[in-house]
Amino acid sequence: MSSVLNRASRNFLWRHPWQLALAIVGIALGVAVVISIDLAMESSLNAFDQAGKAFSGVATHRIIAGDGGLDEKLYRRLRVDEGIQKLSPVVNAYVFVSKQADAGFNLIGIDPFVEKSFQSIWQTRHNENTRAGLLTRLLVEPNTALISEQTASRLGLNIEDDLTIDTDHGERRLKIIGLLSPNNAVSEQVLSRLIITDIATAQEILEMFGRLSSIEVLIDKYQPEAATTSAYTPSLAIAKPVPDRILAYTPSLEIIRKVLPGNALLVEAESQSQAMREMTRAFSINLKALGLLSLLVGMFLIYNTMTFLVMQRRRLIGSLRSIGVTRRQIFKLIIGEALLLAAIGTLIGIVLGIALGQGLLYLISGTINAIYFRIDAASLMVTPLQLGKGALLGITATLLAVLPPAFEATRISPVTVLIRSQLESGIRRLIKIANLISGVFILGGMALALLSGKSIVLGLASIFLLLFGFAMMTPAMTLMFMKLIERIFGRLSGILVRLPARMVSAEISRTGIAIAALMIAVSATIGMDLMISSFRQTVADWLQTSLRADLYVSLPGEKMPDARAEQDQRLKTKLAELQDVKMLSSVLHTNVAIASKSVETENNFTKVSVFELNEKSRPGFIFKHKTDNTLWNRFEQQQTVIVTEPYAYHHNVKVGDKIRLQTDQGSEPFEVIGIYADYSGDQGHLAMSRRNYRHYWPDLGYSGIGVYAKDGVDLQQLENQINKLLTGQQSVQSDQAIYKASMELFEQTFTITETLRWLSAAIAFVGVFSALMALQFERTRQLGILRAIGVTSGQLAVLITGETGLMGLVAGLIAIPVGYIVAYMLIFVIYQRAFGWTMAFHFNPGVIYQGLALALIAATLAGILPALKMAQTKPAEALRSE
């Protein structure tokens, strides 16, 4: 019996290639979107991880500092005075190859012989003599460097050639003395953006004299630290063998912590990578939610297709049931077909996802670069785990979508399965039940949003519950709309005008699902558009309020005390002396160690903006609460800070709380006296007066200087005067130029969202097209009767187009209020939880019209081919089986 069933199934599927192809497309697109997002996101973060390992290797810990770096005397003290041997000093910065603005490299200065034990990625497969020779040349020859073979080929360089790079202090020349050979694809990716030099060369080129970027630390967790002979440092053992192996891990760390200055922290090597992943967690969750939305829409398409395959075989299933085929065998048959489609669709989806992931990688890494941290040379990394997750998701989604039609095929008796009217009446009963269940989903979604605290995942789950609830309600609402339309137009016109509405209602088992899928895609589009337009307007208002100066001087690069800070001070003095300048303001963006609240948790860095304000710049702060006239006086005179809204949200900080910051004199409390709006980043930062900052920390100069011109001054002429005072990568821009660049960056960050949203709409389009193609096959005899009684092919095409237009209209009308609910949830639940921002809801009527037009156009376009095919139906062939 099983062979007969399999043969019948195979023959039937081969006779309906269009439906099979559309079902496979739905599965493939849904799986592709999910896999591509996962691959692109993980590849971007992996690029950051591997870049760190380029010089950290197997280091267990890292000593880091805020801006200004570490004093190299700390390294000597740890190694010589304290006897800690496995340390590797590092100087690194980002540089560019001259005349190639897009050729950015991470310049790393290392101690060639000490660093060898850390097994860094840059270390190559050269034999010991060759490698020792290269390391010796790095150490004794000034301005020498190593680059990868791929980089040399790309730049057209050979050994002994000069490489000219641009730093914050102008052009510098390096001699290439050797080429690095990658061991694998990972090391090739990392080495392609590295320049390796001796630490002294890096300090000279970057003008970081006497400073280090970090110190890598290697401590054996299970063995007492043994003394090793250094190349040029005495060996001093500090740890004695102890019975408990774990205890040997503690002494070295404790010694290091005790000698660290206030601006330095000892962190685990993996903690920075984890911190970066946590920083992008909200961004990642939102992207994956958009991918799952595409898969959800694809599930409706799968359900529609499998239901069609069951309906088309209702006579065959009835006959099989009459001759003894059991319900279990029918169920296994339908599930087997679904698994076959899922396997093919998932396989295609994996291939398509890898290709799509390559395109999304550029968008995602660009967004991370713009908002979070720099990523270099990100290439798509495909792992079996990620592909396995995508495959499991695709097969699971298919099985969930096929369960209702599979149970439907087994539930009906051999007699009633042959009657179409019995099917539709059964569907209408299910619609009533679904209508009641939809209320449970909607109420559940609202309750989950209110009671889920700060959870982003549960917040997104509440949106999915709401969407699913409204989708289940869509068939019932469609029937209501069709009755209303039929009553309105039925009295004013003939039967041909009433037919499209009746056709939608009569085939609600097919049309309802297609309308629901289209409604979800359109409502998500409306919701995203309203959220983005509200966010855009909020950011635009914030920028216009915050940009108070006429011109802004940017001073990029590493901030260092002493000479570098003095250069910034001299520049500020020269700007103040310009005849057309009325006043100045300044800001320094730096990092300060924040003291942990308990012994169990380690200190960490937080971003701090150090302001030097005037009466014109102060109104640029938009506070989220009422303030009094004493706020700015307290900000300048007392030990206080103001914090950004995202910082306050993520750290549960309120006005009146105290934040303890680590200084060289110990931790000091700073009272929070204000919370203000800031959309420059989603992690937030503190703001303090320059007077407060200079009391505890060294002068690091400025990151930017605001220039306020006198009334009636020609700003272009003033900008030209300022440009003559600037050097290196310093620049000056007007407030309007900064506003324009900021809004362009805003649009860039939402490019990925737009891309994924249109993919969801494309899947919904395929769903509507699939439903209409299914109706074409099911209505062959009905349409043949219409042709036989005098309906022309043109009238038939108009009927079908009218039906698809009504489907799009209903989907659009339902999507409008649902889209508003989605927008509200995104603005006041998801984005606040994810990024800590609050924004005003800005109504944009254009979004509503666009959403309605999208639904109508998508449905109408999807109906063109079925309409043409149905119009070509020949009455004789259609009625032949009657």
VODOMAR-250861 format. One line per 3 residues: their letters; for each residue x, y, z of C-alpha. Coordinates in steps of 0.001 Angstrom, whole numbers, plus 500000, padded with zeros to 6 digits. Example, Ala and Ser with C-alpha at 12.3 -4.5 7.8 and 13.67 -1.06 7.14 Angstrom:
2
AS = 512300,495500,507800 | 513670,498940,507140
This chain:
882
MSS = 500000,500000,500000 | 502842,502376,500788 | 504245,502014,497257
VLN = 500841,502924,495795 | 500643,505990,498049 | 504157,507088,497155
RAS = 503482,506664,493440 | 500230,508627,493693 | 501978,511388,495631
RNF = 504854,511563,493169 | 502597,511699,490115 | 500432,514427,491640
LWR = 503380,516618,492656 | 504920,516378,489197 | 501663,517658,487669
HPW = 501808,520881,489761 | 505356,522240,489323 | 504307,525879,489837
QLA = 502936,525268,493311 | 505952,523188,494281 | 508327,525850,493003
LAI = 506518,528621,494902 | 506502,526598,498138 | 510223,525922,497760
VGI = 510824,529630,497066 | 508940,530555,500256 | 511002,528157,502356
ALG = 514263,529139,500643 | 513747,532894,501079 | 512794,532578,504733
VAV = 515785,530343,505528 | 518113,532515,503415 | 517230,535704,505293
VIS = 517735,534079,508712 | 521028,532422,507739 | 522402,535513,505984
IDL = 521794,537711,509047 | 523420,535168,511355 | 526421,534696,509065
AME = 526962,538413,508468 | 526610,539360,512135 | 528881,536589,513407
SSL = 531447,537264,510673 | 531590,540953,511628 | 532116,540158,515316
NAF = 534583,537390,514456 | 536649,539924,512512 | 536921,541996,515687
DQA = 537872,538927,517756 | 540562,537832,515310 | 541996,541343,515052
GKA = 542544,541282,518815 | 544233,537900,518650 | 546636,539246,516040
FSG = 548806,540502,518892 | 547248,538949,522020 | 547534,535320,520909
VAT = 547049,533065,523914 | 547201,535915,526444 | 544857,535353,529366
HRI = 544631,538971,530531 | 545254,542484,529268 | 546219,545696,531041
IAG = 544427,548603,529399 | 544000,552291,530115 | 541802,555161,529047
DGG = 542943,557816,526593 | 546566,558686,527189 | 547597,555058,527344
LDE = 549898,553405,529865 | 553202,554752,531079 | 555869,552314,529866
KLY = 557430,552493,533351 | 554546,550295,534496 | 555820,547497,532228
RRL = 559315,547766,533647 | 557987,547717,537212 | 555865,544616,536621
RVD = 558610,542743,534823 | 561691,543785,536791 | 560516,544852,540222
EGI = 557630,542401,540579 | 559213,539592,538539 | 556229,538831,536305
QKL = 557798,537389,533166 | 555033,536668,530686 | 554168,540200,529674
SPV = 554082,541701,526198 | 553891,545493,525681 | 551836,546679,522706
VNA = 551428,549972,520871 | 548731,550036,518218 | 546794,552607,516210
YVF = 544862,552874,512961 | 546729,554305,509960 | 546107,554694,506230
VSK = 548277,554015,503210 | 549046,557340,501542 | 546864,558254,498555
QAD = 544550,555302,499279 | 541838,556527,501638 | 540143,553125,501797
AGF = 543361,551235,502649 | 543225,551296,506444 | 545636,549217,508542
NLI = 546138,548405,512193 | 549735,549363,513004 | 551002,547172,515853
GID = 554258,547756,517683 | 555508,544752,519665 | 558575,543592,521560
PFV = 559748,540943,519029 | 561366,538493,521439 | 559056,538773,524429
EKS = 555977,538526,522253 | 557111,535206,520743 | 555713,533127,523621
FQS = 552199,534492,523079 | 551735,532608,519764 | 550047,535538,518033
IWQ = 548339,535139,514691 | 550940,537290,512951 | 553722,534803,513755
TRH = 554431,532811,510638 | 555705,529447,509517 | 559242,530711,508817
NEN = 561992,528522,510210 | 563555,529690,513460 | 566693,531203,511840
TRA = 564705,533211,509287 | 562205,534424,511871 | 564925,535336,514362
GLL = 566662,537341,511631 | 563514,539300,510837 | 562804,539977,514500
TRL = 566370,541144,515038 | 566097,543557,512119 | 562791,544883,513514
LVE = 564560,545526,516809 | 567801,547113,515586 | 566753,548854,512348
PNT = 564493,551893,512769 | 561335,552338,510699 | 561128,548722,509533
ALI = 557948,546688,509239 | 556366,543385,508233 | 553223,543046,506117
SEQ = 551396,540066,504647 | 552099,538616,501224 | 548558,539485,500137
TAS = 548974,543114,501226 | 552290,543399,499389 | 550720,542002,496230
RLG = 547711,544327,496527 | 549893,547400,497013 | 552539,546323,494504
LNI = 555339,546185,497089 | 558392,543960,497462 | 560872,543366,500277
EDD = 563089,546431,500909 | 560464,548755,499351 | 559145,551750,501277
LTI = 555529,551925,502472 | 554191,555457,503053 | 551445,555737,505658
DTD = 549304,558608,506950 | 549077,559075,510710 | 547499,561781,512852
HGE = 550797,563639,512570 | 551442,563421,508849 | 553169,561009,506481
RRL = 555684,558431,507678 | 557837,555941,505736 | 558413,552305,506666
KII = 560777,549838,505019 | 559303,546397,504335 | 561870,543806,505520
GLL = 559716,540676,505350 | 556380,539226,504302 | 554034,537258,506528
SPN = 552531,534019,505199 | 549071,533108,506502 | 548487,529603,507842
NAV = 544762,529529,507026 | 541814,531630,505883 | 541403,533209,509320
SEQ = 545009,534368,509570 | 544871,535575,505952 | 541892,537765,506825
VLS = 543635,539229,509887 | 547065,539741,508336 | 545609,541556,505331
RLI = 545079,544634,507538 | 548171,544485,509773 | 551498,546305,509800
ITD = 553937,544870,512360 | 556777,547026,513714 | 559081,547135,516722
IAT = 557513,548943,519669 | 560055,551798,519524 | 559279,552391,515846
AQE = 555544,552478,516568 | 556040,554941,519443 | 558088,557237,517212
ILE = 555711,557093,514245 | 552610,557606,516385 | 554366,560114,518689
MFG = 553485,557988,521726 | 556853,558485,523371 | 557034,556628,526653
RLS = 553442,555346,526289 | 551890,551925,525646 | 548433,551042,524319
SIE = 548201,547868,526403 | 550209,545110,528075 | 549298,541510,527253
VLI = 549527,539118,530206 | 549904,535332,530050 | 549240,533493,533312
DKY = 548979,529724,533606 | 545797,528975,535501 | 546925,525556,536634
QPE = 550670,525713,537111 | 552725,527879,539474 | 554356,530666,537535
AAT = 557886,529546,536801 | 560757,531879,536186 | 561935,532055,532593
TSA = 564983,533711,531171 | 564186,536926,529335 | 566189,538209,526403
YTP = 567358,541218,528348 | 565578,541183,531723 | 566657,539383,534934
SLA = 564571,536426,535936 | 562687,536981,539161 | 560374,534225,540359
IAK = 557424,535426,542413 | 555141,532419,542854 | 556059,529452,545007
PVP = 554643,526011,544292 | 551463,525396,546215 | 549436,522226,546695
DRI = 546271,523656,545222 | 546834,524315,541509 | 544139,526964,541238
LAY = 545692,529083,544010 | 548737,529695,541816 | 546506,531723,539525
TPS = 545809,534388,542135 | 549153,535869,543318 | 550262,537329,539968
LEI = 546879,538949,539345 | 546812,540449,542819 | 550314,541853,542408
IRK = 549389,543403,539072 | 546215,544990,540444 | 548066,546510,543388
VLP = 550581,548373,541230 | 548157,549616,538555 | 547542,553389,538407
GNA = 544007,554775,538635 | 543548,555019,534863 | 544471,551350,534210
LLV = 542508,548122,534472 | 543409,544436,534365 | 540790,542568,532335
EAE = 540477,539058,530976 | 541497,538817,527342 | 538094,537482,526342
SQS = 536175,540108,528304 | 536651,542823,525682 | 535299,540548,522988
QAM = 532348,539679,525203 | 531807,543368,525926 | 531718,544142,522201
REM = 529199,541375,521623 | 527079,542643,524488 | 527302,546130,523035
TRA = 525861,544919,519711 | 523395,542506,521317 | 520365,544748,520839
FSI = 521330,545450,517224 | 521776,541719,516591 | 518438,540795,518187
NLK = 516566,543358,516110 | 518114,542062,512882 | 517335,538457,513743
ALG = 513764,539449,514572 | 513410,540877,511056 | 514767,537595,509695
LLS = 512225,535616,511714 | 509497,537926,510392 | 510447,536843,506869
LLV = 510294,533214,507984 | 506877,533806,509584 | 505535,535211,506325
GMF = 507102,532243,504543 | 505255,529879,506901 | 501946,531296,505690
LIY = 503049,530583,502126 | 503993,526995,503046 | 500662,526514,504807
NTM = 498808,527852,501779 | 500674,525589,499369 | 500294,522416,501423
TFL = 496618,523177,501988 | 496213,523528,498223 | 497939,520201,497632
VMQ = 495530,518585,500089 | 492454,520279,498583 | 493393,519344,495052
RRR = 493583,515699,496075 | 490356,515631,498071 | 488850,513174,495573
LIG = 491994,511051,495554 | 492199,511105,499358 | 488504,510201,499574
SLR = 488988,507284,497202 | 492068,506062,499103 | 490212,506283,502396
SIG = 487314,504318,500838 | 489606,501436,499864 | 491171,501146,503313
VTR = 493990,503676,503577 | 494164,504758,507212 | 494271,508304,508607
RQI = 497796,507615,509863 | 499001,506717,506363 | 497433,509885,504899
FKL = 499073,511981,507633 | 502477,510392,506990 | 502057,511015,503265
IIG = 501436,514753,503734 | 504251,515110,506282 | 506625,513212,503980
EAL = 505857,515567,501106 | 506411,518555,503372 | 509754,517180,504531
LLA = 510822,516716,500920 | 509891,520320,500101 | 511562,521511,503303
AIG = 514786,519668,502486 | 514947,521106,498957 | 513895,524602,500055
TLI = 516303,524615,502992 | 519208,523476,500817 | 518498,526238,498309
GIV = 517988,528663,501196 | 521416,527832,502644 | 523130,528509,499312
LGI = 521101,531686,498798 | 521728,532707,502432 | 525498,532483,501972
ALG = 525276,534692,498875 | 522905,537124,500584 | 525113,537110,503694
QGL = 528013,538440,501641 | 525924,541467,500686 | 524549,541971,504200
LYL = 528073,541686,505634 | 528976,544997,504020 | 525856,546691,505403
ISG = 526123,545202,508905 | 529857,545786,509314 | 529359,549345,508019
TIN = 526680,549967,510648 | 528850,548507,513424 | 531758,550645,512215
AIY = 529622,553777,512288 | 527917,553223,515656 | 529928,550811,517813
FRI = 533557,550017,517001 | 535924,549622,514068 | 535923,546361,512118
DAA = 538564,545708,509477 | 538741,543155,506696 | 535537,541361,507635
SLM = 534978,538341,505409 | 532108,535889,505490 | 532861,532989,507847
VTP = 530588,529997,507304 | 530379,527412,510082 | 528452,524114,510189
LQL = 526696,525262,513371 | 525179,528303,511684 | 524086,526282,508659
GKG = 522665,523616,510980 | 520649,526217,512868 | 519238,527550,509601
ALL = 518372,524080,508343 | 516689,523143,511619 | 514718,526388,511591
GIT = 513564,525858,507994 | 512451,522254,508529 | 510763,523075,511848
ATL = 508899,526028,510360 | 507731,523871,507454 | 506469,521110,509733
LAV = 504608,523599,511939 | 502993,525171,508888 | 501956,521808,507404
LPP = 500399,520319,510553 | 496960,522005,510107 | 496428,520807,506487
AFE = 497817,517369,507383 | 495322,516983,510234 | 492587,518390,507991
ATR = 493299,515671,505420 | 492864,512950,508042 | 489889,514437,509866
ISP = 487251,514390,507145 | 485394,511161,506340 | 485673,509465,502917
VTV = 482231,510835,501939 | 482536,514469,502963 | 486094,514817,501658
LIR = 484616,514726,498152 | 482372,517750,498780 | 483934,521204,498429
SQL = 481074,523004,500169 | 481632,520838,503232 | 485259,521979,503226
ESG = 484440,525688,503072 | 481737,525386,505742 | 484286,523624,507946
IRR = 486794,526408,507281 | 484212,529012,508308 | 483693,527219,511587
LIK = 487447,527246,512104 | 487515,530973,511315 | 485081,531633,514169
IAN = 487278,529637,516539 | 490427,531371,515225 | 488731,534725,515769
LIS = 488303,533920,519451 | 491858,532573,519771 | 493207,535723,518118
GVF = 491874,537740,521040 | 493910,535559,523397 | 497084,536163,521357
ILG = 496506,539921,521208 | 495809,540210,524933 | 498784,537938,525636
GMA = 501044,540125,523501 | 499927,543288,525294 | 500374,541685,528717
LAL = 503828,540387,527771 | 504901,543869,526647 | 503750,545400,529941
LSG = 505140,542728,532253 | 508439,541772,530591 | 510553,544483,532229
KSI = 513573,545430,530108 | 513796,542202,528084 | 514287,542889,524367
VLG = 513541,539288,523388 | 510222,539246,525267 | 509369,542645,523836
LAS = 509888,541326,520303 | 507935,538187,521225 | 505011,540414,522210
IFL = 505064,542005,518737 | 505037,538562,517109 | 502099,537530,519300
LLF = 500203,540653,518277 | 500970,540098,514589 | 499936,536451,514795
GFA = 496745,537396,516644 | 495740,539946,514012 | 496681,537457,511265
MMT = 494274,534892,512759 | 491607,537589,512839 | 492156,538540,509187
PAM = 489922,535880,507511 | 486938,536903,509690 | 487550,540579,508968
TLM = 487887,539750,505266 | 484420,538160,505256 | 483007,541264,506960
FMK = 484628,543577,504408 | 483370,541464,501494 | 479783,541534,502804
LIE = 480000,545301,503184 | 481421,545765,499679 | 478824,543439,498178
RIF = 475990,545371,499821 | 477330,548739,498715 | 478066,547837,495108
GRL = 475370,545172,494705 | 472603,547735,494668 | 474376,549975,492172
SGI = 475629,547461,489624 | 475205,544066,488086 | 476383,540559,488862
LVR = 479869,541005,487368 | 480634,543779,489867 | 479413,541675,492799
LPA = 481331,538572,491731 | 484877,539583,492861 | 483739,540061,496474
RMV = 481789,536782,496362 | 484799,534974,494896 | 487027,536166,497755
SAE = 484441,534997,500322 | 483699,531693,498593 | 487365,530715,498561
ISR = 488232,532068,502020 | 490257,528936,502812 | 492676,530102,500105
TGI = 492319,533878,500041 | 492268,534345,503827 | 495765,532985,504322
AIA = 497190,535004,501431 | 495591,538198,502768 | 496942,537462,506270
ALM = 500478,536980,504951 | 500288,540191,502938 | 498818,542033,505935
IAV = 501735,540987,508159 | 504316,542162,505627 | 502530,545478,504989
SAT = 501844,546175,508682 | 505512,545490,509474 | 506437,547886,506653
IGM = 504085,550592,507964 | 505307,550075,511529 | 508982,550241,510530
DLM = 508386,553310,508335 | 506548,555151,511116 | 509270,554255,513600
ISS = 512069,555324,511247 | 510331,558598,510316 | 509692,559342,514010
FRQ = 513292,558542,514853 | 514548,560625,511921 | 512517,563650,513037
TVA = 513629,563210,516658 | 517308,563025,515655 | 516921,566009,513318
DWL = 515358,568106,516114 | 518096,567008,518531 | 520880,567918,516092
QTS = 519401,571317,515342 | 519159,572026,519074 | 522587,570621,519973
LRA = 524651,572238,517207 | 524985,575704,518728 | 528349,576793,517317
DLY = 528880,578169,513818 | 531973,576077,513089 | 533401,572927,514663
VSL = 537094,572027,514671 | 537745,568270,514874 | 540973,567054,516520
PGE = 541101,563276,515886 | 543711,560786,516997 | 545050,559326,520238
KMP = 544881,561735,523149 | 548158,562003,525049 | 549252,564157,527978
DAR = 552059,566688,527845 | 553222,567593,524313 | 550048,566553,522443
AEQ = 547789,568349,524917 | 549972,571452,524728 | 549571,571500,520930
DQR = 545790,571457,521342 | 545995,574282,523886 | 548087,576410,521530
LKT = 545601,575836,518706 | 542716,576879,520957 | 544563,580050,521887
KLA = 545165,580888,518223 | 541479,580349,517437 | 540419,582650,520258
ELQ = 542741,585367,518920 | 541080,585426,515484 | 539354,588749,514950
DVK = 536028,587267,513800 | 535717,584796,516701 | 533414,585821,519541
MLS = 533837,582829,521883 | 534788,579151,522004 | 533579,575943,523589
SVL = 535378,572607,523753 | 534889,568911,524376 | 537190,566018,525140
HTN = 535845,562492,524552 | 537729,560084,526774 | 537342,557003,528959
VAI = 537474,556859,532736 | 537544,553791,534975 | 534323,553446,536931
ASK = 534674,551819,540339 | 532701,548611,540811 | 530009,548501,543484
SVE = 531248,545219,544942 | 534467,543303,545390 | 533201,540447,543205
TEN = 532825,542602,540081 | 535782,544225,538339 | 536113,547878,537412
NFT = 535357,548905,533882 | 535700,551919,531617 | 532918,554314,530814
KVS = 532853,557045,528198 | 533093,560597,529485 | 532598,563855,527593
VFE = 534517,566703,529201 | 532877,570042,528355 | 534043,573615,528486
LNE = 530745,575452,527937 | 529549,579029,527455 | 526174,580743,527623
KSR = 525393,579843,523992 | 526326,576160,524183 | 524389,575314,527356
PGF = 520901,575531,525732 | 522039,572705,523431 | 521358,570166,526195
IFK = 517813,568757,526129 | 517066,567540,529647 | 514502,564796,530241
HKT = 513266,566419,533441 | 512680,569863,534911 | 515815,571783,535846
DNT = 516473,574905,537910 | 518876,577812,537493 | 521465,576246,539775
LWN = 522208,573229,537583 | 524998,574754,535498 | 526618,576390,538503
RFE = 526690,573022,540299 | 527993,571376,537100 | 530983,573752,537073
QQQ = 531687,574213,540774 | 530751,570952,542480 | 531825,567313,542061
TVI = 528920,566442,539756 | 528127,564896,536388 | 525193,564806,534026
VTE = 524451,561574,532154 | 522871,560737,528828 | 519483,559068,528672
PYA = 520855,555710,527393 | 523406,555595,530215 | 520726,556325,532810
YHH = 518454,553620,531362 | 521054,550864,531044 | 522635,551536,534456
NVK = 519439,552381,536368 | 520800,555799,537280 | 518519,558567,538597
VGD = 519068,562203,539479 | 520630,562354,542934 | 522538,559055,542596
KIR = 526303,558988,542997 | 528724,557385,540534 | 532180,556470,541792
LQT = 535011,557062,539320 | 538531,555701,539717 | 541327,558273,540000
DQG = 545010,558088,540954 | 543917,559134,544458 | 541327,556357,544675
SEP = 537630,556247,543821 | 535716,559523,544033 | 531907,560015,544117
FEV = 530235,562250,541523 | 526603,563195,541994 | 524228,562892,539030
IGI = 522412,566240,538679 | 520824,565797,535258 | 519813,563372,532493
YAD = 519820,564683,528939 | 518883,563377,525480 | 521679,562054,523297
YSG = 521379,559945,520137 | 525086,559684,519272 | 525288,556140,520668
DQG = 523214,553534,522429 | 525582,552842,525357 | 525504,556357,526761
HLA = 528175,558342,528586 | 528838,560770,531398 | 529446,564480,530995
MSR = 531497,566609,533383 | 533018,570052,533410 | 536625,570488,532398
RNY = 537332,571978,535826 | 536165,568776,537536 | 538076,566571,535135
RHY = 541376,568434,535467 | 541179,568139,539258 | 541626,564340,539078
WPD = 542983,563446,535626 | 545808,564730,533381 | 545160,567179,530571
LGY = 544660,565249,527306 | 543804,568209,525114 | 540592,568374,523108
SGI = 538552,566227,520738 | 536686,569187,519305 | 536409,572960,519586
GVY = 533236,574928,518866 | 533752,578321,517242 | 531123,581062,517728
AKD = 531508,583848,515194 | 530678,587481,515705 | 527469,588786,514140
GVD = 527681,589486,510403 | 530911,587531,509873 | 531458,585672,506587
LQQ = 531611,582076,507848 | 533296,580754,504708 | 536094,583274,505101
LEN = 536440,582378,508785 | 536536,578685,507897 | 539386,579363,505451
QIN = 541321,581231,508168 | 540899,578325,510578 | 541996,575796,507967
KLL = 545358,577561,507747 | 545922,576852,511444 | 545176,573122,511203
TGQ = 547633,570288,510594 | 547480,566570,509803 | 543968,565123,509987
QSV = 542503,568104,511835 | 539482,569609,510056 | 536804,572265,510392
QSD = 533142,571984,509385 | 530089,574180,509625 | 527117,573171,511745
QAI = 525107,572553,508568 | 527788,570246,507156 | 527793,568240,510392
YKA = 523996,568098,510354 | 523992,566802,506781 | 526709,564201,507487
SME = 524874,563029,510623 | 521604,562533,508763 | 523429,560619,506009
LFE = 524876,558353,508700 | 521369,557900,510087 | 520085,556772,506697
QTF = 523048,554394,506345 | 522281,552681,509644 | 518749,551864,508483
TIT = 519752,550543,505049 | 519926,547009,506417 | 516460,547401,507959
ETL = 515028,548572,504636 | 516624,545620,502831 | 515199,543014,505208
RWL = 511786,544667,505217 | 511528,544474,501428 | 512567,540824,501539
SAA = 509583,540153,503823 | 507329,541982,501384 | 508748,539896,498516
IAF = 507906,536668,500350 | 504354,537956,500950 | 504099,538767,497239
VGV = 505047,535170,496434 | 502361,534042,498914 | 499609,535997,497183
FSA = 500820,534792,493797 | 500831,531198,495062 | 497268,531501,496371
LMA = 495997,532916,493094 | 497737,530229,491065 | 496106,527638,493297
LQF = 492698,529209,492700 | 493282,529034,488970 | 493526,525252,489112
ERT = 490597,524863,491487 | 488252,527101,489493 | 488815,525650,486072
RQL = 485274,524263,485756 | 483666,527308,487401 | 485399,529651,484988
GIL = 484519,527378,482099 | 480829,527737,483014 | 481192,531532,483075
RAI = 482775,531465,479637 | 480036,529137,478383 | 477207,531497,479476
GVT = 478773,534466,477676 | 481448,536032,479897 | 484251,537216,477631
SGQ = 487933,536598,478288 | 488396,540332,478962 | 485566,540345,481519
LAV = 487053,537258,483145 | 490453,538967,483419 | 488764,542004,485003
LIT = 486990,539722,487487 | 490237,538111,488596 | 492043,541462,488753
GET = 489154,542877,490788 | 489408,539949,493185 | 493154,540439,493692
GLM = 492631,544178,494108 | 490058,543519,496837 | 492483,541150,498550
GLV = 495159,543841,498519 | 492698,546498,499696 | 491566,544403,502663
AGL = 495168,543538,503566 | 496108,547227,503407 | 493125,548426,505457
IAI = 493774,545885,508204 | 497527,546588,508061 | 497075,550316,508812
PVG = 495923,550013,512458 | 498160,546989,513005 | 501097,548990,511613
YIV = 500383,551763,514107 | 500448,549236,516932 | 503750,547809,515652
AYM = 505215,551333,515424 | 504096,552120,518964 | 505678,548900,520250
LIF = 508915,549558,518379 | 509225,553149,519623 | 508114,552839,523230
VIY = 509090,549239,523997 | 511757,547761,521713 | 513952,550759,520951
QRA = 513852,552049,524498 | 514849,548633,525849 | 517462,548057,523174
FGW = 519081,551489,523023 | 517744,553480,525977 | 516306,556197,523736
TMA = 512902,557811,524013 | 511464,559563,520997 | 508277,561312,520054
FHF = 505716,559590,517825 | 505528,561641,514619 | 502510,560922,512444
NPG = 503380,560674,508757 | 500330,560293,506494 | 502573,559482,503550
VIY = 503543,556202,505228 | 499871,555169,505407 | 499294,555885,501727
QGL = 502472,554061,500785 | 501485,551008,502841 | 498021,550874,501281
ALA = 499506,551349,497810 | 502059,548593,498498 | 499299,546126,499398
LIA = 497187,547017,496349 | 500091,546967,493906 | 501556,543731,495279
ATL = 498202,541923,495119 | 497365,543307,491686 | 500750,542388,490219
AGI = 500525,538929,491745 | 497157,538449,490014 | 498204,539449,486485
LPA = 499568,536053,485398 | 496716,534025,486957 | 494207,536442,485401
LKM = 495725,535987,481955 | 495783,532203,482321 | 492195,532077,483553
AQT = 491052,534381,480768 | 492530,531949,478239 | 490451,529068,479657
KPA = 488519,527266,476853 | 484958,526340,477886 | 485051,522938,476177
EAL = 488230,521834,477958 | 487059,523233,481297 | 483676,521421,481113
RSE = 484997,518181,479675 | 484903,516397,483027 | 481398,517643,483881
